[in-house]
Amino acid sequence: LVGGAVRDLILGRSIEDLDLVVEGDAEDIAYMIAKRLSGRVVATSRFSTAKLKVDDLVLDLVTARREYYSKPGALPEVMPGTIKDDLERRDFSINTLAFPIHDMASGEIIDEFGGLRDIGDSLIRVLHDKSFRDDPTRMIRAVRYENRLGFKIESNTQSLLTSHVGMLSKLTEDRIKNEMINVLRERGVAGLLLRLHTVGILEQIHPSLGKTLDILEHAVDLKIDHRIDEQFWVGLLSYNMTSETIEEIIERFGF
């Protein structure tokens, strides 16, 4: 068991996703589990992953792998690896924890990169200085985790984010759209969007989004309920835009 599930168990938070890493072929094991538990494999991918559904439970299985980025913002090239390789490729230290559940397991958490310490210190920390260059979506996710967990971005990670924010231009519009949809589904959206504005991310996504400071500050002051549909926030962000700009954003990002 790896990543967010282990982190949230430690924090006493409800677990939304179960991610399992296998030193072996995750797709083969997914079909074995599906047969044993009368479930079904609902998806596989070229990244050696499989999604398994058993009644209402969804399990994500991935083959332990290592990866490298051929250029900034590109999807990674992957190859089989060890559990340590797999943890090393992750975004933040708090997501590198693993809990072995095989029959030889000792019951101890694997913590190769100081994730337990950073959870104790309530910090979001990247694993290396090229992290945001390799995958600029991590900048958006860093702010999301900061908002969701009530953590702070660690000082060196914050410096790296500030200096690499321009790398968002290397991403495809589709990847940015998917990250922003995830943002709008979080709790405390107004504060989250304001923070994305403050660190310069919204302006990098589109210059018009950099002109929303007053609107977002009012939304925070009004303590607008998080249960409001994400379309409300799209409307709020586009409130001061011209119709031409709105059409450009719709066209560019495929909304």
Disulfide bonds with the S-S distance in Angstrom:
none
